[in-house]
Amino acid sequence: MPEALNKKIDKTLSPADVINAEREYLNLDAQKTVSGIAVSGGGIRSASFGLGVMQALVANNQLQRMDYMSTVSGGGYLGAALTWALKQGGTSAGTTSENFPLGKRGKHRDKDTILKDNPVDEDDNKLLDFIRQHGSYLAPTPGLDMVSFVAVVLRSMVMSLFVYFSFLTIAMTTSLWLLYKLVNFVWPYATPYISNIKFLNPLENNGEVPENLKDGAMLFIGAVLLIYIVLKGFIFSIKTYASSNKAVKKRYVNFIKGQELIGFLLKISLACFVLGSLPYFTSLMGDVAKYIIPSGSTLFGSVVGLWQYKKAQSKEHNSGGVTSDLMIYAGAIALFYGVLLFAYMAATELFLGDNLVMEQPFLFGLLVIVSFLFGRFVNLNVLGPHHIWRNRLMEAFMPNKHAVETNCWEPATEADAALMEDMCDENNRRPYHIINTNVILANSPKVDYSGRGGDNFIISRLFCGCDATGWKATRLFQKNKTRGMTLATAMATSAAALNPGAAVSGEGVTRNVVISILLSMLNLRLGYWAGNPAQENTLGAPNFFVPGLTSEILRKGLKETSQHIQLSDGGHYENLALYELIRRKLNLIIVSDGGADPVFNFDDLANAIEKVRVDFGVKISFNPGYELGNILPGTAGDSFFQKKYGIAKAGFAIGKIKYADNSVGTLVYVKLAMIEDMATDVFSYKGVNPSFPHQSTSDQFFDEKQFEAYRELGYYIAWQMMSSEDGKKIFPNDNPS
């Protein structure tokens, strides 16, 4: 354990503490060049492509020179598979062509012959065979198919709706009862003033409160508030003329307070109108319709939520347009109003009589107890879709040794308890694995966090944390009543594509407050609730009360100061896994970009370049002759073959990293592109599947041919890069042929 870490083990750490301890652990100060490889998000497509890139680096004796491996989302599948295999293999596993555990493609061969002559030793490729033949990881067996996956998701949705519906029913019942008490208290004092109003005449109602007055109380309050806002506007307009220049500062402060006040009152007014509409809407429906309409409304909202869940799993930028967004908003409104209608009917028909008097106190008390029981004593990380997502990924990419030997699926019992703090140990410290996630900070008072939607939160052997929360030693993180952070949980969290309050690169409809509340009510999230590195968690496991209700529904959490923080897909912040390698000022960075980009906008690269420039003062530019333009389809030439397959001049670009201290590094960027001189089966796969190599990330059911097409593509592009003039300088081959 690094001495720098031992000295600061009892408090959160700074970025300098983290980097210095890592350098000490890896003995980097003794090196002239510090290198790293980043594997991007993009589901199993990115993992397959990145594996090909890695295999090429291994064959040319280059991967063993990588000090860091930074992964995000789908790239984490590959990173976790390698980290786990190196841990299991001990001293017999490594990153050379003799001991690489994820498939060997030739040993000590020169670049001119390795692509033509690359024998495969079957005994050395069992783990590779297992992974590529279990690419449909979400449905590994007939019993664990998509029907069972959906069943788990539906179970989570039903449980979440039950709990939040119970909360709402309790609140509705209590509010109506208190409203009845308030109206009855005020009524005797109000009757002298309203005795001339016929339909409210207390004499005609035997002095009792008219039913229509109780039903319309919320509408009345909403109308009063709205009238007050309008009157305040008239008063303010007169004050603007009468204000003195001497009171400019006071006028400015009062204006801010006034804006906050009328905004708050307008929200209350709108809420009163919505709640006040419930009795009238219910009265307009017949005995049957009053159950069918709320059911249909709630069902429609749930279906829209599931549709968004399926869509967001692709972890691609929202491209549905205005119609798609309107449908999502319609679903959210339908779900909210449907649940409100049910809660109102439950309150008035089960617990309160016609005059809003509590008639079923025992039944109401039972509901309070049951809702508290199932709201408090659960673990959202296990109950929700996150856990099944974690398990399926773990079984495919971190299998038991017996599963690999037999090439048959089985529960990954060995990896299930494998802690992150035990990875990258003394036998294989390199490549030091950094798993990138996004901590959701939608409600942070700091605009740099709330504007981006979060911060880049790392999980590694030594540390977990980010700028917003600070860092903490991994061996102390998540240890209050839990075993700690496992490699499998970190991998799955980094790939949690769907989560309330988060979206790709911080932009998308799922960041909208209304949509986030919708997804939260349905418990549709793949993310993970973790403890805050800066605090001791005294709240226990995350539950529907805290942080479910407080953080997501009532929007009082999701801050860097919250005890529970929610971690989601690292691509929600930066999808290339480049950010942390830039922070560490590496001399050489290889980026394997397997993200879907069919129109070649380079969105993920642009997002990363913008963030490192703003945060670290780093400028990235590409060298003449190795620009991004060479990667565009059709740049190789005009032959029939080149046009048919959209052949690019190159599948890579090489650039310069200029750090804030004027030191310089090299960036090698490898991207999904069709190039010449590849294996025949890759071109054949492209002909049958025109969208290759940018098939949708929503496709997470790879068969062997699809897996191999992406892996071979990465392998050939990496060799094209290393065979280029600049590539030979960056990656000299020191091995004899």
N, C-alpha and C positions, 0 to 999 in steps of 0.2 A: 504494500500500500504506500503510495507516495507520501513523503513527509509533509508536503504542503497540505495534503488532505487531512492528515491526522491532526494538524494544528488547528484546523478550522472546522472540525467535524460537528460541532454542536451548534452551528449557526448557518444561515443561508449564505451562499457564496456569491462572489462577483464574477463577471466574465473572465477577468484576469486570473482569479483563483482557479477557475475551471480549466482554462487553457494551460496554465503553468503545471497543474497537477497531471493533466493528460500528457504533456511533453515529458514530464519526469517519468511517468509510467512507461511511456514508449521510448524513452531515452532519445528524444528527437534533437536535443541540443548538440549531440555528437554528429549530426548529419548536416550536410550542406543543402540537400534537397529534401523537402517534405512533400509527399504526394498523396492524392486521394482520388477515389472514384465515387461518383454520385449516380444513383440509379433512380430514375424518375417514377412518378405515378403513372397509372394506366392499366391497372389490373393485371391479370395473368399475361396479357399481351406484352406489357413492359417487362415482366419477369422473364418471359421466354426470350425476348430480344436482348435483354441485359445479360442473360446467361451466355448467349452466343458471343457477345462482346467480351465477357470475362474469359471464356474458353480460348479465344484468340490471344488475349493478353497472357494467359497461362502458357500457351504453346510457344509464345515468343519470350517467355521468362520475364514478363513485365508485372504480372499481378502481385508477385511477392515483394515488389518495390512499393506497393501502395500501403501507406501508413494508416489511412482512414478509409472507411466505407460509409458513406452517408446515404440513407435510403428514405423514401417516402412512399406511402400508399402501396401500389402494386409492386414497386421496386423493393419494398420491404419483404415480399414473399421470397424473392431471391436472396436478399440479405439475411433474413432469418434462417433460410435453408442452409446457407453457407456457414453462418455463425454456429448453428446447431450441429452441423456435420463436423466442424472443426472441434467443437467441444466434445462430441462423442468420440471422435477419432483420436484425440489426444496428440501424442507425439508422432503418430503414424499418419496424421492428416496435415495438410498444409496447402500452400498456394503455388507450388511448383508443378511442372508437368509430370513429375513422378508421384505426387501424393494429393493432387487436387480431387476432392471428393465428389464433385458435381460433373463428372464426365471428362475423359481425356481424348484429345484429338491430335495425337502426334507428339513426339518427344525430340527435342534438340534438332529441329529441322529448319532449313533456311526458308525465307519467305517465298521463294520461287517454286518450291516443291511441296510445301506443306498443304496447300489447297488441293493438290492433285493426289497426294499420297498421305492419307491420314488414317492408319489402321486403328480400330477400336478394340480394346480389350474388354470383353463382356463382363469379366469379374470386377473390373474397375468402374463400371458404369451402372451398377444396380440402383443406386440412389437416383441417378438421372432417369433411368427407365421407369422407376416408380413415379417420379414427379410428372413426367410427360404423359404417362398412361393413366394418371389420375387428375388430368386437367379439368374435368368436370367436378371440381371439388365440392360444389354446393349440393350435389346429389351423388354421393359416393357409392351408395348401395340401394337396392330396391326398397328397403325399409326407411332409409334416410334420403328420400327423394324430395322433389320440390313441393309435393303435397304436404309432407311432414314439416318442411321448412315454413310453408305458408301457415300451417296449423299452429306452429309456435308463435308466429307473428300475430295471428288472429287471437290466440290466447292472451298474449300481452296486451293487445288492443282492448279486448273485452275487460280485462282486469283493470286497465287504466281508466276506461270509460266508467266502469262501475264505481271506482274510488272517487273520481272527480265528480261524477253524477251525484254520489252520496254527499260529498262536500257541498255541492251546489244546492241539493234538496234541503239539507240542514240549514244552510244560510237563507234559502228562500222561505222556509217555514218560520224560522226565527224572525226574519224581516217582516213578513206578513203579520205575524202575531204582534210584534212590536208596533207595526203601523196601525193595527186595530186598536191597541192600547192608547196610542198617541191621539188618533182621531176621536176616540171616545172621551179622552181627557179634555181635548180642545173644544169638542162639540157644545157643551153647555155654555161656554163663554162666547161662542160664535153665533149662537141662535138669535140673539137680539138683533144682530146686524144683517141676518139673511132671512128673517121671518117673512119678508115680502116677496121672496123668490119662491114661486109656487112649487116647483118640483123639489125644492129643498125645505119646504115648510115643515118645521118640527112638529106642528100640531097635527098635520096630516099623517105623520109617521109615528104618532103616539110618543113623540119626544125621542125616538130612537134615531140612530145615525142611518140615513138612507143608504141602501146597498150600492147605488150608483156612485155615491160620494166615496165610499171605501174603494170601489173598483177604480175610480178615477183619481185617487189621491196622488199616485206617482206621476200621472200626466199633469196634474195641477202643479205639483212641485217643479216638474220640468219646465212648464210654461212660465211659472213665476221666475225661475232662474233665467230663462231666455229673455223675458221682459226686462229683468234687472240688467242683463248685459247690454240690451239695446238702450235703456235709459242711461246707463253709465257712459255709453258712447256719445249720447247727446250732451251730457254734462262735460265730458272730456273735450268735446269740440269747442265749447264755449271757453273752457279753461285755456285752450291753446292761444286764444286771442288775448286773454287777460294776463297771461304769464309774463313775468318780468325777466329781462336779460340778467338781472342780478341773481335769479334763482335757477340758472341753467343747470347747475350740478344737481340740485334737488329735483328738478323737472326730469332729468335723465334717469335718476334712480327710481323715481315714482313711476316713470313710464315702464321700466322693466318690471317692477312689482305689479303694475296694473295688467301688463300683458300676461304674466304668470297667473294672476287671479282669474281673468276672464277665460283663459285657456282651461284652467281647472274647472271653473263653473260650467263651461260648455260641455266638457266631458261628462260631468255629473248630470247635466240636463239631458244629453243624449242617452245616457244610461237610464234615466228616469222614463224617457219616452219608450225605450225598448221594453223595459220591465212593465211599464204601464199599459203597453199594447197587449200583453199576455192575456188578461181576463177577457178583453173584447174579442181577440182573435179566437180564443177558446170558445166563447159563446156563439160565434158565427159558424163553428163546425158542428156537425151532427155527432151523435154518440159514437158512431163508427169512425167518422172522418177525424175526430179529435185524437185518435190513436194512429190512424194510417198516415196522416200528414206529418206529424212529428217523427214517426218512424222512417218515412220516406226521406224527410229532410236530413235526419241523422245519418241514414244509410248513404245518401248521396254524398254528404261531406266525408264519410269514411272511405267511400270508393275513390273520391278525388284524392284523399290523403294517401291511399295505397298506390294510386296511379303516380303521384308525385314521388313516392318512395321508390317505385320501380324506375322512374325516369332519372332520379337523382343518383341511383346506383351507378349510372354510367360515368359519373364524376366529370361530365363535360359541361361546357358553358351552355346556359339556357338558350335554346334556339326556337322555342315554341311560339314566340311572337306575342302580340297583344291578346289574341284569342286564347292562347294557352294560359296567360296570366289571369285573364278575366275568369276563366274556368276555375282556376285555383282559388281566387277570391270568392267566387260564388260558392264553391265547396266549403270554404271556411265559414262563410256567413250562414250557410244552410246547417252546418253541424252545430254552430253556436246556438242558433235560434231553436233548432230541434231539441237540443239538450235543455235549453231554458224552458221550452214548452212542457217537456216531460217533468222537469223539476217543479214547475208551477202546478201541474195536474197532480203530481204526487203529494205536494204540500197541501193543496186544497181538498183533495179527495181521500187521502189516507190519514192525514194528521189533524187538519183543521176542518171545522164544520162550515156551514154556509155563512156564519157570522164571524169567521176567522178566530174562533175560540178553540184552544187546544182540546181535542176530544180523544186523542190516542197518545197520552204521555208515555205509556210503557213501550209502544211500538216505536215512537220517536227516540226514546232513550236507547232502545235496542239498535236502531240504525246508527246512532252516534257511536256506540261501542264497537259495532262491526266495522264501520268506516275507519275508526281510529286503529283498530287491530290490523286491518289489511292495508291501511295507509302508512302506518308507522313501522310495522315489523316485516318489512320486505327489503330486498336488495335489488335496486333497479339495474345494476350491472349484470345480475344473473337472470332476472325476470324478463328483461327486454331482449330484442333481437341481437344485441351485442354479443351475448354469450354463445349463441348458436353460430354466429358469424366467426367468432374466435375459434370455436372447436373445429369447424370445417376447414378453416385455413391451416390450423395446427396439424390436423391429421394428414393433409396433403403435402405440406412443406416441411414438417418436423416429425416425420413418422418414427415409430419404434424400429429398432434394428431388425426385429423378427418380421415386421411388415415389409421392410426393404428386401430381406432375404427371400421371402415367399412371393413378393410382388402382389400382395393381397392387402386390402384395406383392413385396418383394425384400429381401435381406440389408441390415441397417442398418449398413453399413460406416462411414459418417460418424460415427455416434453411438458406435460400439464403442470408440473410443479417446478420446472426449470426456471430459476430466478435470473433476472437480467444481471444482477451483481456477480454472478458466477460465470458469465460469458467472457470471451476475449481474455482468457486466463493466461498464466505463465507459459503454457504450451503453445498457444497461438494468440499472442497479443495483437498481431496485425492480420488483416486490416481491422483497426479499432472501429467497432460498429456504432454509429450514431443513428438512432431512429427518430425521425421528425414527425411531430404531431402539431396540431393547432389548439391552443387553449382559447376557448370562446370567451370573449370579453365584450359582448354586445352592449353591456350597460356600464362599461368603464367610464369614469369621469374624464379620462385622458383621451383626447380625440384621436391621437395616433394609434391607440389600441381599438377604440370603438369604431373608428372609421374603417380600419382594415378588418374588423370583426374578430381580432385576436392577436396572438403573438406566437412565434415559432418556439414550441416547447419540445425539448429534446429528452430522450430516454436512452441512457447508455450504461456501460458497466460502472462507471465512477459517479456519474451525476445525472440528475433529472431536474429540469427547470427551464426558465427563460428569463428575459430581461424584466418582464412585468412582475413575475412572482419571486424572482431570485432563484438560485440553484440550491439543491440539497444533495448530500451524499446518497447514492442509490441504496446503500445498505441500511439507511435510516428512513427512506421514503416508503410510504404506504405500509408501515409496520405497526400501526395502532389497530389491534384486533384483526389484522390481516397478515398474510404471509409475506407480502411484498409484491413488487412489480415483476411479472414473469415475461420472458421473451415472447411467448405466444400472445399475451395481452397487449404488449407494446406493438407487435406486428399488426394485430387486428385493429387496434385503436388508430394507428397510422393510416389504415385503409378504410376508416369509417366514413364512407363517401356521403351518406345521408345523415344529417343532424340538424335539429332546429337551431336557428341562429347562425348557420354557417353555410358557405357556398364556395365554389371553385375560385381560388385566388381572391376570396372575400367579396365576390360579386355574384349575385343571383337572387331569384325570387325567394329562396328558402331563408334568406336573411331578413325578410320582411317580418315585422312583429306579429301580424295577424296569422301568417302562414306558420311561423314558428310556434305560436300558441296552439294552432291546429295540430301540428305534428306532435307537440308535447302532450296534448290531451289524449292522443292516440298511442303515445309511447313509441312512436316510430323514430327510433334513433339507433345508430350503430356505434355511437361514441361511448366514452367511458368516463364515469364520475370518479375523480381522484381527489386525494387530499392536497391542500395547498402546501408547497414546499416551505413557505414562509411561516406556516402556523402548525400548531399541534391540533389534529382533528379530534375534537371531543364529542362530535355528533354521531359517530359510528357509521354504519353502512348508509349509503344514499337511499332515501325512501320517497314516497309520494308526497309527504309533507315537506321535508327538507332533504334535498334542494328542489324536488319536483314542483311543488306548489309555490314555494317562496321565490325560487330563482327563475323559473320558466313561465309560470302562469301569471304570477303577480309582478314579475320583472324586478325583483328586489335583489337578485344575485347576479351571477355571470360577471363578476368583477375580480380584479386581481387581489382584492382583500377578502374574498369569500373563503370560508373554510373548505367548501366543496368547489372544485373547479371541474369544468367539463372539457375533456380532450376529444378532438375529432380528427378527421383526415388531415394529414400534414399539407395536402394539396389545397386545403382551404386557405393556407397562407402562402406557400411557395411549393410548386409541384415538380421541381427538378432536384430537390435536395442539395442545391448549390449553396444556399444561404450560410449554413454553418461552416462549410469549408472555406468560404470567403472570409468569414469572421476569424478563422484561424490562420489566415494569410499564407495559404499553401503555395508552394512554388509551381506545382503542376496539379491540375484538376482535370479529370476525364469525366464528362457528363454523358450518360446513356439516356437519351430522351426517347422513351417508348410511349409517350402520350399521343392520343388520337388528335391529329391535326390535318384532316383531309384537304383543306384549302391552303395549307402551309402559311398560316399567319404567324407562326412562332410565338403564340400567346404566352406559353409558360416561360420561354426564354426571356421575352420582353418583361414579364412580371418580375422575374428574378433580377434582371439587370436594373430595373427601376428601384427595387427594394434595396439592393446592396449599394447602389449609388446614394440613395437618401440616407440609409442607416450607417454605412461605413465609409462613405466618400470614395467608393471604388468605381473606376471607369473600365468598361470592357469594350474592346474593339476587335475587329477581325482582320487578319493579315491579308495583304494583296495576294490574289490567287487562291485564297482559301476562305472566301466569303460565303455567307449564307445562300447567296444566289445560286451557287453551284448545286445546292441540294434540291432546287425546284424541279419538278417533273418536266421532262422534255428538253433539258439543257444539254444532254449528251450528244444529240444530233437529230437528223431528220430522216433516218432510214425507216423502213416499214416496221422493223423490229423495235426500234427505239420509240416510235410513236405508239405502237400497239401496247407496250408495257409502261409507257411514261418514264423512260429511263433518265435518271439524273446524272449529271456529270460526276457528282460525288455524293456520298452519304455522310459527309462530315465537314466540319469547318474548324479552323484553328485560329485562335485569337490571343490577344494580350490582355492581361489583368494588371491594371495600374492601381496599386493600393494607395491609401491616403498618405503613407509615409514615403511615397515615391518608389518603393520597392516594386518589382515587376514579377509577375507569374505568367504561366501559360495555361490557356483554356483549350481543351480538345473537346469538341462538341460532336457527338455521334447521334444521328437521327434516322428514324424510319424512312427509307427511300429505296426505290428500285434502282439498282445499278447493274452494269454489265458483268459478265464472267461469273455468274452465280450458278448454283446447281440447277439442273433441269427441273427438279420437282418444285422448286420455288417459283419458277416461271409458270409451270403448269397450275400451281395453286392460285397464282395471280389471275390466270386466264379463266378459271372456274369461279373465282371470287374477286370481282373487279375492285371492290373497296379495299382489298389488301394493298399495302400493309397498315391501313388506317381504319380497320374494322372497329365498330362501336365498342366502347369499354363496357357497355351493358352485356355484351357477350362474354360470359365467364364460364362457358362450357366448351373448353378446348378439347378436341380429339387429338390423336397423335399427329396427324398430318398438319393440322393448324399449328400445334406447338412447334413442330419441326420446321415449318416454313419461317416462323419468326426467329427461332433460334439460329437457323442457318443464315438468315438475313443479317442478324447481328454479327455473326462470325465473319461473313465475307466483307461487310462494311468495315469492321475493325481492322481486318487485314489490308483492305484498300487504304485505310488511313495510315497504318504503320508502314506500308510500302511506298507512300508518297515521299517526296524529297524532304519536306520538313518532318514528316513522320519518322523517317530513318534517323534524323538528328535527335528527336525527342525520345525515341524508343530504340536505342542501339541494341542489336542482337549480339550478346556476349557469348552465346553458346555455339559450339562447333556444329556444323551441319552433319 
